[in-house]
Amino acid sequence: TGATLPGFLFDHDSTPARVRLAYTPANYQRLATLKATYDPNQLFRVNHTIPPLKET
């Protein structure tokens, strides 16, 4: 399918843009919302982190 799989992102290529491409837009939005709820201070930020969704 050409999609990036999170399990195959390594340190040298796990940029925020590449991590975003590993998920569908809906899933990325859902994960960012969960991150904002349960980890807004990014305690769990190692590896393929998804930043918390910022409220607008």
Sequence and secondary structure as in RCSB ss.txt:
>XXXX:A:sequence
TGATLPGFLFDHDSTPARVRLAYTPANYQRLATLKATYDPNQLFRVNHTIPPLKET
>XXXX:A:secstr
     GGG  GGG  HHHHHHTS HHHHHHHHHHHHHH TT SS SSS        
